[in-house]
Structure formats: structure tokens, C-alpha cells
Amino acid sequence: MTTSSAEPASPEESRYQVMRRLTRAAAHSDAQLITEAAALADGWVVLVDLMGDVICSTPRTAGPEGVRAAAHPRPLPHLTIRRTTDAVLVVSPGPAVATARVALIAETCVDLLRIQARVHRAEETLRAEQRLHSAALHLLLNGQVVLALKVLGTVGVTHATVCRFTGTAIQAAHQALWRTAQASTPQNTPRALICIEGANLVIVLLHSGSPDIRKVLPRLSAIAERHHLAGGVSDPVPLDIIATAWSEAGTARLNVSAGQIISATGMGAKGLLQLVPVHRLSAWSAAILQPLGRDQHRTLEAYLRSGSAQAAASALDVSEGTVRTRLRGISSALAVELDNATVQAQLLLAVRTPTAPIKARSPACLITHPPLPTELLSPDNAYQWAADVLEPLDAPLRIALRSWLQHRGRTAPAASELRLSRSTLTEWLSKIGDALHLDLQSAAVRAELHLAAETIATSEDAPDFLPRRGGRTYRN
């Protein structure tokens, strides 16, 4: 950028030219503005803060005189004194400069300094808000939900969707998102947290109730594409288990290319949350989960999403013993065996279902046969869905996947049942994930795959029917 010429103003220079020179100087710095003003006034100019210290002066030797004039402002024929937001401007023009020109210089400088002050305050406010968002995120991740909402001044928020982006342009994306958020959202009621956390650009969307993830993904996908970022997004989860969503989004982010975003717990267009109408899912989910209290519901969701009582205890900030006690109560209330893989798969689908206004109905019992409840899909539609999902797999891989899912994603017992080494089964699972283009680390993905595998399973989809040659299992 070209800085000011700092040359005296000629009498022929118009008001526009004077203001243009001052504006160009102000765009560079306050010091450059004062230098330009002194050149235009053919004298000296000093900017003094309210404590009586010189902010900048041209020339430097004029500082003390400017301080004295600012401290005792009184009408003097050779001085023009103007008060800005947080400083005092003193102009001493040369004898040949017209009074109107001096007034123009002083008034323009004051206006520009006020604008600069507003910009600085806005920048300071922005930095403070960004620090506030980071602090609120840390509070949420540490289970301090009530305190986080008080810090944000947000009420009525119950759920959050976590999205984590990586890429070379996260800083630019961060600033762009902040500008958009400030323009569209009242500052005292943030509906999203936007911050940089390590090498991640983090967006936490705040919701009242569990929203339909289909309404969230397009906005996040546009961010990834526009800034060439790789992103992973969680399901909407209750605020007090947001740590689980944080992990889900981070894991998913590793499995996608720049410019794309992937749902941590979704199967794309083939997912049941995409396939089954929301009102049907919501009615079924509400009937299944109706016997549970709030703490039981939170505990069940944390347990199913994290995969273990220990991880759920960490997410809920309670002891593992408390989680196990609650799980026994949940098992009794729902009249189900929580160790059953099909039970877990159906319950995870139920807790992931977005909330919707529905009429109250009596509790319904969870039934494991058929694996996919008829309240959601007819038997024919369920079979067609399952066949489409698993179509890329041949029989040996399908048998191996079914066994592994029946053991709730535990490799050692599945390998033993299949009479495979753990390394072989791990290799097969990697091939299955690649063939299906799915992340098998996701509990939600495993749950839907389990329902699909059980829906199309025949008597021959069992470990005893794996092809074997010379005592060793092999793939065709």
C-alpha cells in the first residue's frame, strides 16, 4: 500500500483532495495520519491521550507543547484543539494556511480517529467473544453444562452437534464464519460456538431438542467445500455427553478428503434416519423409551454411543458403578437384555432419532424379531434396504461381519468363533469398511449394519459355512 506523501498542501488542493490524503494516511496508522495532518497544516500536530501522554506527534519536539495545550484548552489564535473519543488533537498550523483549511483538517482527523477507535473496540470485542466461545467449549467438554450456558447467556439449549474441520485455511474460514455469525445472530444469544482448538476449526451448533441432521449437513458441507477443509460431524447429542460427540467427529474427520464432510454416525443416503420418515421414527422411539427417566435416558445414550460403561462414566462425569447401576435399572424398565447386540442396535437407533411433536402413546416393548421393527419398515422394504447396504460383500465377508457385530465389535471373541486369527479378521474388517465406504469405528454405523446383517441372514450365514481348504479359512 502507498503511504501518505507528507507534503504541504497547496492552496489549489480541494476539500476532496485534503480528505483523501488524510483518509489514505489513516488507513495506514494513527501516526501516519498525524504526520499527514501536520504536512497539510504546514505546522505541527500532536495527539494526546486522556492521561496526558503523547500518542504521536509531528514533529517529535512538538509533543510537550501539545500536552500543555491539551491539558489547558482555551481559545488561542494559533492552535486548534479537538476532543476525540479517548484523546485530544492539537493542531498548530503555519501562518499561510487558511482557517477554513485548518478546521477541515482537524475535523477530518477527529472523524477518522473516532472511526479507528470504533474499529479497535470492535476488534477487542470480537477477540473477547472468541475467547468466550473457547471457554464455553472447554466447559462443555468437561461436563460443566450449566456453567457453559450461563457464560454464553443462552437458554433453552439441550442438544449440540459437533463439527471438526482441518485444513490449511482454517484461520480464514474461522474469520469468515465469525463475520457471518455476527451478521445473522444476536450477539447475546449465540446458537453456535465457533473457535480454533489446536489444529481444528470447531463448530458446535446449539439446539433446543434433537434436530434432524439432514437440515444441518448442507450448511456444514458448504463450509468444507468453500474453504477446502476436511470435516467430521457428529449426531446431535445431549449437552452433557458432548465429549462423546467430540470424539466421534474427530474420528470421522480422518476418513474424508479436503473439501468434504462426513457424518460420524451416518451411512449416507442408505442410513435409516434418511430412509424412514421422521414422524414414524419419532413415534416408535418415544414409545420404546417412554419408561425411562432423564438420567436413565442420558446414561443409555452415553453407553450406547461410547460402547462401554467406563467410557459412559467418563462422559457423564459419574462413577462406573453408578453407570452400571443405572444400566440395570434401564434393563428392568425396558424389559430387555442390554448385552444383546440387536437390542443395543435398536436402542441406539431410538436415541439417535430426532425429536418431533407427536401424540403421547403407551409404552411399547422392544422386539428383536424381526431385527428391524415393522413400525419402521415393512418386511419387504427392510429386506431390500439390507440387501442394498450389504450388496458389495461376498458371503465370507458377510459372515465375518455378522459374527463381529454379534459380538458388539469385539475382535477377539469374533475371531475365535470364526476360527480366524485376529490379524486376519482385522484385515477382513478393513476390506469390509473399504467396500461399504463406511467407518466401522462408529457405534451408529455398526448398529445399522447389524440390523441389516440380521435382516437378510439365512441359516448359511454362520461361521460353520465359511469356505475352508486344508484346515484353513480362505476367501474365494
C-alpha distance (Angstrom), angle and dihedral (degrees) to the residues before:
residue distance angle dihedral
M1 . . .
T2 3.82 . .
T3 3.80 111.9 .
S4 3.77 126.6 -146.4
S5 3.78 121.1 -62.4
A6 3.87 90.5 -133.7
E7 3.82 89.4 -151.3
P8 3.81 124.1 141.3
A9 3.77 115.4 -94.4
S10 3.76 116.4 -107.9
P11 3.79 117.4 -135.1
E12 3.78 89.0 -114.3
E13 3.82 93.8 62.0
S14 3.78 110.6 111.4
R15 3.80 127.1 -132.9
Y16 3.80 87.5 -104.1
Q17 3.80 92.7 54.5
V18 3.81 92.4 48.5
M19 3.80 92.3 49.1
R20 3.80 91.0 45.4
R21 3.81 91.9 53.5
L22 3.80 91.3 49.3
T23 3.80 93.0 46.0
R24 3.80 92.6 50.9
A25 3.80 89.9 49.4
A26 3.82 92.7 48.4
A27 3.79 89.7 52.9
H28 3.80 87.2 61.5
S29 3.84 100.8 45.2
D30 3.79 144.4 -51.3
A31 3.80 89.6 -102.1
Q32 3.80 91.0 54.8
L33 3.81 89.5 49.5
I34 3.81 91.1 54.7
T35 3.80 91.2 47.3
E36 3.81 91.0 51.2
A37 3.80 92.0 46.8
A38 3.81 90.8 52.4
A39 3.80 90.4 50.5
L40 3.80 92.4 49.1
A41 3.82 91.1 46.9
D42 3.80 91.9 45.1
G43 3.81 88.0 -135.3
W44 3.78 138.6 63.4
V45 3.82 132.4 -54.2
V46 3.81 128.5 -167.7
L47 3.81 130.3 -171.9
V48 3.82 112.5 -155.8
D49 3.81 126.6 -173.6
L50 3.81 122.4 -132.8
M51 3.81 91.1 -97.9
G52 3.79 90.7 60.8
D53 3.80 97.6 -105.4
V54 3.79 122.9 133.5
I55 3.79 112.7 -111.0
C56 3.78 93.9 -176.5
S57 3.78 137.1 -27.2
T58 3.78 139.3 -174.7
P59 2.92 112.7 -120.6
R60 3.80 101.9 20.1
T61 3.81 91.9 -134.8
A62 3.81 89.9 64.3
G63 3.79 92.2 66.7
P64 3.84 99.3 93.5
E65 3.80 93.3 47.4
G66 3.79 90.5 48.7
V67 3.81 90.9 51.0
R68 3.82 91.3 51.8
A69 3.78 91.6 48.7
A70 3.81 92.5 48.3
A71 3.81 91.7 48.2
H72 3.82 93.5 52.1
P73 3.80 106.6 27.4
R74 3.79 112.1 -171.1
P75 3.78 133.7 147.7
L76 3.77 109.2 -77.3
P77 3.81 124.3 168.6
H78 3.80 93.9 -136.6
L79 3.87 98.3 45.0
T80 3.79 134.6 64.9
I81 3.82 114.0 -162.9
R82 3.80 123.7 -170.1
R83 3.82 130.3 177.2
T84 3.82 118.7 -136.3
T85 3.80 127.9 -172.6
D86 3.80 95.8 -75.6
A87 3.81 105.6 -3.0
V88 3.80 145.2 46.4
L89 3.80 123.2 -118.7
V90 3.81 118.0 -150.3
V91 3.82 119.4 -169.3
S92 3.80 123.9 -172.5
P93 3.82 107.7 -175.6
G94 3.75 129.2 -160.9
P95 3.82 117.9 -99.4
A96 3.79 94.0 -106.8
V97 3.82 96.1 55.4
A98 3.79 116.1 101.5
T99 3.80 118.9 -118.5
A100 3.81 91.4 -123.5
R101 3.81 90.2 54.0
V102 3.83 91.0 50.9
A103 3.81 91.0 49.9
L104 3.81 90.3 49.8
I105 3.82 91.5 50.8
A106 3.81 93.3 47.8
E107 3.80 95.8 45.0
T108 3.80 93.0 46.2
C109 3.80 91.5 49.0
V110 3.80 91.6 49.8
D111 3.81 92.1 49.7
L112 3.80 91.7 48.4
L113 3.81 92.0 47.3
R114 3.81 90.3 51.1
I115 3.78 90.4 51.6
Q116 3.80 90.3 49.0
A117 3.80 90.0 49.9
R118 3.80 91.0 52.2
V119 3.80 90.5 48.9
H120 3.80 91.1 50.5
R121 3.80 91.4 48.6
A122 3.79 90.6 48.6
E123 3.79 90.5 50.4
E124 3.80 91.0 49.1
T125 3.80 90.5 48.3
L126 3.79 90.5 49.1
R127 3.80 92.0 50.9
A128 3.81 89.8 48.3
E129 3.82 91.3 50.7
Q130 3.79 90.8 48.5
R131 3.81 90.1 51.5
L132 3.80 87.9 48.7
H133 3.80 91.3 54.3
S134 3.81 91.5 49.7
A135 3.80 90.9 49.3
A136 3.82 91.6 48.9
L137 3.81 90.8 49.9
H138 3.80 91.4 52.3
L139 3.80 90.6 48.5
L140 3.81 91.4 51.3
L141 3.80 92.7 47.8
N142 3.80 88.6 51.7
G143 3.80 93.2 51.1
Q144 3.82 96.6 -106.1
V145 3.81 94.5 131.6
V146 3.81 99.4 152.4
L147 3.79 92.7 48.3
A148 3.82 91.7 46.8
L149 3.81 91.8 53.6
K150 3.80 90.9 47.4
V151 3.79 90.0 51.8
L152 3.80 90.0 51.5
G153 3.79 94.7 41.4
T154 3.79 88.5 -132.1
V155 3.80 123.4 144.8
G156 3.78 133.3 -171.1
V157 3.81 94.8 29.6
T158 3.81 114.9 138.1
H159 3.81 106.4 153.9
A160 3.79 139.2 38.4
T161 3.80 138.0 -162.8
V162 3.80 115.0 -148.0
C163 3.79 122.1 -150.6
R164 3.81 123.7 -179.0
F165 3.82 122.0 -168.0
T166 3.79 131.1 -171.7
G167 3.79 129.8 -172.4
T168 3.77 143.9 105.2
A169 3.81 93.8 -81.0
I170 3.80 100.9 53.8
Q171 3.82 92.7 116.6
A172 3.81 92.7 52.9
A173 3.80 90.8 44.4
H174 3.80 89.8 49.3
Q175 3.80 92.9 55.1
A176 3.80 92.7 44.2
L177 3.80 91.8 50.9
W178 3.78 91.3 49.3
R179 3.79 91.6 53.0
T180 3.79 90.1 50.4
A181 3.79 93.1 46.2
Q182 3.81 93.0 49.6
A183 3.78 91.7 50.0
S184 3.81 95.2 48.6
T185 3.81 106.5 31.6
P186 3.81 131.4 58.9
Q187 3.79 106.0 -112.8
N188 3.80 93.8 -131.7
T189 3.80 94.6 55.8
P190 3.81 109.0 45.3
R191 3.79 114.4 -172.3
A192 3.79 94.2 -172.1
L193 3.78 137.8 36.9
I194 3.80 113.9 -137.0
C195 3.78 118.8 -174.9
I196 3.78 147.0 133.7
E197 3.79 112.7 -109.2
G198 3.78 112.3 -178.3
A199 3.80 107.2 -56.4
N200 3.82 91.9 -17.3
L201 3.76 133.1 94.9
V202 3.80 101.7 -146.7
I203 3.79 126.9 -158.9
V204 3.79 118.2 -177.2
L205 3.80 111.4 -172.6
L206 3.81 111.9 -154.3
H207 3.80 119.1 -145.2
S208 3.77 140.8 -176.6
G209 3.79 99.1 -132.3
S210 3.78 128.1 -12.5
P211 3.84 108.1 -53.2
D212 3.77 129.3 -154.0
I213 3.83 105.4 -89.6
R214 3.80 88.8 -146.6
K215 3.81 88.8 71.9
V216 3.80 92.4 52.0
L217 3.80 102.9 46.5
P218 3.84 99.5 66.7
R219 3.82 92.3 58.7
L220 3.79 92.7 47.8
S221 3.80 92.1 44.8
A222 3.80 89.7 54.7
I223 3.82 90.1 54.4
A224 3.81 92.0 51.1
E225 3.79 92.7 48.4
R226 3.81 96.4 43.7
H227 3.81 94.7 51.0
H228 3.81 98.1 30.2
L229 3.80 93.8 -118.7
A230 3.80 132.1 152.3
G231 3.78 111.9 -129.6
G232 3.77 142.9 -178.2
V233 3.80 122.8 -162.2
S234 3.78 128.6 -164.0
D235 3.76 129.7 -144.0
P236 3.81 115.1 -94.1
V237 3.82 104.9 -86.8
P238 3.81 136.1 -179.2
L239 3.79 110.6 -85.8
D240 3.78 94.2 -115.9
I241 3.81 93.0 62.4
I242 3.79 95.9 42.7
A243 3.82 89.7 121.9
T244 3.81 87.7 70.5
A245 3.80 91.1 52.1
W246 3.81 89.3 48.6
S247 3.81 90.6 57.4
E248 3.81 92.8 44.5
A249 3.80 92.9 52.7
G250 3.81 92.2 46.3
T251 3.79 93.0 51.5
A252 3.79 93.5 46.7
R253 3.81 92.2 49.7
L254 3.81 89.8 64.8
N255 3.81 91.4 61.8
V256 3.79 101.0 58.1
S257 3.80 137.5 73.5
A258 3.80 126.8 -119.1
G259 3.79 113.1 -77.7
Q260 3.79 93.2 32.0
I261 3.78 139.2 89.0
I262 3.78 128.8 -154.4
S263 3.77 130.9 -160.9
A264 3.80 109.9 -118.7
T265 3.77 92.7 -143.8
G266 3.76 104.4 26.4
M267 3.78 138.9 98.8
G268 3.76 95.8 -152.7
A269 3.78 117.1 -124.0
K270 3.83 90.2 -13.2
G271 3.80 94.4 60.8
L272 3.78 118.1 114.4
L273 3.80 91.5 -126.1
Q274 3.81 86.8 60.2
L275 3.79 95.7 41.7
V276 3.80 105.0 43.1
P277 3.83 117.2 65.1
V278 3.80 112.1 -104.6
H279 3.81 95.2 -124.9
R280 3.81 90.9 54.1
L281 3.80 92.6 48.0
S282 3.80 92.1 46.1
A283 3.80 94.3 50.1
W284 3.81 92.0 49.2
S285 3.80 93.1 44.7
A286 3.81 93.5 48.7
A287 3.80 91.8 50.4
I288 3.81 93.1 48.2
L289 3.82 95.8 46.5
Q290 3.81 98.3 36.9
P291 3.85 95.1 103.5
L292 3.81 91.8 59.9
G293 3.78 126.3 94.3
R294 3.79 123.1 -140.8
D295 3.81 96.3 -92.5
Q296 3.79 91.1 45.8
H297 3.80 91.5 50.4
R298 3.81 91.8 49.5
T299 3.78 91.7 47.2
L300 3.80 93.3 48.4
E301 3.80 92.7 49.7
A302 3.80 93.1 47.2
Y303 3.81 90.9 48.2
L304 3.80 94.9 48.2
R305 3.80 95.0 44.3
S306 3.80 96.0 45.1
G307 3.80 96.6 38.7
S308 3.81 99.4 -134.1
A309 3.78 142.2 57.8
Q310 3.80 90.2 -123.1
A311 3.81 93.6 55.5
A312 3.81 91.0 43.8
A313 3.81 90.2 52.7
S314 3.79 89.9 53.5
A315 3.81 92.2 48.9
L316 3.81 92.8 48.2
D317 3.81 94.6 40.5
V318 3.81 92.9 -126.6
S319 3.78 132.6 113.3
E320 3.79 121.9 -81.9
G321 3.80 88.1 -120.5
T322 3.80 90.1 57.8
V323 3.80 90.6 51.6
R324 3.80 92.5 49.9
T325 3.80 91.3 48.6
R326 3.80 90.6 51.3
L327 3.80 91.3 47.3
R328 3.80 90.4 55.1
G329 3.79 88.8 51.8
I330 3.80 90.7 48.7
S331 3.79 91.6 50.0
S332 3.79 89.8 52.5
A333 3.82 94.6 44.8
L334 3.80 92.9 50.6
A335 3.81 94.4 37.1
V336 3.80 91.8 -131.2
E337 3.79 138.6 119.3
L338 3.79 106.3 -114.4
D339 3.80 93.1 -159.1
N340 3.81 89.8 66.4
A341 3.81 110.8 104.5
T342 3.82 94.1 -144.1
V343 3.80 91.2 49.6
Q344 3.79 90.0 51.9
A345 3.80 92.3 47.1
Q346 3.80 93.3 51.6
L347 3.80 93.3 44.3
L348 3.80 92.3 49.9
L349 3.79 89.2 52.0
A350 3.81 88.4 50.3
V351 3.82 95.7 51.3
R352 3.82 91.5 44.8
T353 3.80 92.4 54.6
P354 3.82 112.9 110.5
T355 3.78 115.0 -115.1
A356 3.78 118.2 -107.6
P357 3.82 134.4 174.5
I358 3.79 105.8 -92.7
K359 3.77 136.7 158.5
A360 3.80 114.8 -95.5
R361 3.78 114.2 -103.6
S362 3.77 135.1 -179.9
P363 3.82 118.6 -85.3
A364 3.80 116.5 -85.3
C365 3.78 127.1 -147.4
L366 3.76 119.0 -119.2
I367 3.82 110.6 -118.0
T368 3.80 122.2 -163.8
H369 3.82 95.9 -160.8
P370 2.94 113.1 96.2
P371 3.82 92.9 29.0
L372 3.80 91.9 -142.3
P373 3.83 108.3 52.0
T374 3.78 116.0 -116.9
E375 3.82 88.3 -133.4
L376 3.79 85.8 72.5
L377 3.81 105.1 36.2
S378 3.77 134.5 1.9
P379 3.84 115.1 -111.6
D380 3.81 91.5 -104.6
N381 3.80 93.6 48.6
A382 3.79 91.2 44.8
Y383 3.80 91.3 52.7
Q384 3.80 92.0 47.7
W385 3.81 90.7 49.8
A386 3.80 92.8 49.3
A387 3.80 92.7 46.4
D388 3.81 91.1 51.3
V389 3.81 92.2 49.2
L390 3.82 95.4 49.6
E391 3.81 98.2 33.2
P392 3.86 94.1 109.4
L393 3.82 91.9 60.8
D394 3.79 125.9 86.9
A395 3.81 121.1 -141.8
P396 3.85 98.5 -90.0
L397 3.79 92.9 49.9
R398 3.79 91.2 45.3
I399 3.82 90.8 51.5
A400 3.79 91.5 48.2
L401 3.81 92.3 47.9
R402 3.80 92.4 48.8
S403 3.80 92.6 51.1
W404 3.80 92.4 47.1
L405 3.81 91.7 49.6
Q406 3.80 92.0 47.5
H407 3.80 86.3 57.2
R408 3.82 88.1 51.8
G409 3.78 95.2 -111.5
R410 3.80 96.8 -50.1
T411 3.78 110.7 141.3
A412 3.81 101.8 -162.5
P413 3.85 99.3 58.9
A414 3.81 91.7 39.5
A415 3.81 91.8 51.5
S416 3.80 89.8 49.3
E417 3.80 92.1 51.1
L418 3.80 91.4 46.9
R419 3.82 91.8 44.2
L420 3.79 90.2 -126.0
S421 3.76 130.3 129.5
R422 3.79 114.3 -105.0
S423 3.80 90.5 -117.5
T424 3.81 90.8 54.1
L425 3.78 92.5 49.1
T426 3.81 90.4 47.0
E427 3.81 89.1 52.8
W428 3.79 91.1 49.4
L429 3.81 91.6 49.5
S430 3.79 89.8 52.4
K431 3.81 89.4 53.1
I432 3.80 90.1 47.9
G433 3.80 91.7 52.4
D434 3.80 90.8 49.0
A435 3.80 93.0 47.1
L436 3.80 93.2 49.4
H437 3.83 94.5 37.0
L438 3.80 88.9 -131.1
D439 3.79 136.4 128.7
L440 3.80 106.0 -119.7
Q441 3.81 90.1 -167.6
S442 3.80 88.7 73.5
A443 3.80 112.8 96.4
A444 3.81 90.4 -151.3
V445 3.81 92.3 52.4
R446 3.80 90.9 48.9
A447 3.80 90.2 49.7
E448 3.80 94.4 53.9
L449 3.81 92.0 43.1
H450 3.80 89.1 52.2
L451 3.80 91.1 52.9
A452 3.81 89.5 48.2
A453 3.82 93.9 47.6
E454 3.80 92.8 48.8
T455 3.80 92.5 45.3
I456 3.82 94.5 59.2
A457 3.81 97.8 29.8
T458 3.79 118.3 127.6
S459 3.78 130.2 -170.6
E460 3.81 88.2 -91.1
D461 3.82 93.9 57.7
A462 3.79 90.4 88.5
P463 3.82 134.7 107.3
D464 3.82 92.3 -105.1
F465 3.80 89.4 64.9
L466 3.79 96.8 57.1
P467 3.84 108.0 121.0
R468 3.79 110.9 -105.8
R469 3.80 131.7 -171.8
G470 3.79 124.8 -173.0
G471 3.78 91.3 -8.3
R472 3.83 93.0 -55.6
T473 3.76 128.1 104.6
Y474 3.77 115.7 -122.9
R475 3.78 139.4 173.5
N476 3.79 121.7 -115.2
